[in-house]
Amino acid sequence: MLIRSGDTVEVRTGNAKGTRAKVLQVLPEKEGRRRIVVEGVNRVYRHIRKSQKNPQGGRLSKEMPIDASNVLVVCTACGKASRLGAKIAADGGKTRVCRKCGADLGLVRRAKARKPAGA
């Protein structure tokens, strides 16, 4: 998955459609489900019982994960929400690129160290 925590994304579906916010967490892919936690999107209430640790009790609001297919990354160069692509650089490294303007959006992996011939 090319989306990283710290990226700005635009939500494309659901109650928060059109919202631009920061990715707080990218969850590991489990059972083929790519999930991310976006700031201020898909908020739920967790009811907390009174205890010594929390004498007041009450409701705690927190963000829950959404599917990564429901968001598009906002390009830092053109400012538009677009899909991401991957491009192999000349040195062998892999970078993320904007599909609309072709701008470089950061490294995915560095170039692999090559072993000298005959070693």
N, C-alpha and C positions, 0 to 999 in steps of 0.2 A: 504494500500500500504506500502511495507516494505522499499522503497527508501526514504531517508531523505536528506535534504539540507546539503551540506558539504561532501556527499559521492563522491567518484571518480567512474565514469561510463565509459563504452566503448560503442560508438554508433555502432549499428549493421546494420542499413540501411540508405539509402539516400546519399546525397552529402558528408556528413561528416563521412562516414563509416570508422571504424577503429580508430576514434579519441577518445582519453582518456581525459576527462575533469571533472571539479567539478560541482556538482549540485548547482545552485544558489538559486532555489526556487522550492518548490513543491506546485502546485496549488490544491485547494480543488476539490474533485471529483464532477463534475457537469454533469448531463445527462449520467452517466456511462463512462465519458471520463477522464482517468487518465493522466494528463499533467504535465510536468516538464520543467524548464528552465535550460539549460546546458550552461556553459561558452564557448563562441566562436562558438556555433553551432546554425544554423538556423538564421543567422544575416540578418536583413532587414534595409533599410534606411527610416528614417522619415524625410520628408522635412519640414523645419521650415521657416516660413515667417519672414521677417524683422520686428522687433518691438522695443519698447524702452527697453524692457527687454533683447532682443537678437538683437542688431543692425546689426550684421553681416549676420544673416540668415544662410542658408546652409542645410547640411544633417547631421542628427544624426543617428549613427549606433547603433542598439540594438538587443539583443537576443529575439527571440519569442519562445513560448512553443512548445515542441514536445511531442509525445505520449510516455508514460512510457514503453510501450511494445517494443519500438525500441532501448532500451538500456539494458545493463547488468551491474550489480555492479561489480567492481574490488575488489577482496578479498584482505585484508591487509596482510593476512598470506601467501597465496600461490602466490599472484600477478596475478592471472588469472581472466578473466571475467567469472562470473558464476551467475546462478540463486540463489535466496535467499529462504530459508525455515524458518519456525518458530518452535521452540522447547520449550516445557514447562519445566522449571527448577524444581529442587527438592523442592524449597521453594514456588512454585506456580507462579513464574514470567514467563514472556514469552520473549525469546531472538531470535535474527536473527542469522541464521547459513548459512555458505557457503555450497552449494550443492556438490562442488567438493572435498573439503578437510575436511569439517565438523567443521571449525573454528568458534568460537563465534564472532559475529560482532556487538554486542551491545544489549542493553535492548529495548524491544518494550513496555512492561508495567511491573510495579512492582507487587509483590505479593499482593493480596488483604488481607486486615486486617480481620482476623477471629473473629467473636463474640464468647465470652465464652459460653459454653453449659449451658442451663437453664436460659439465660438472656433474 
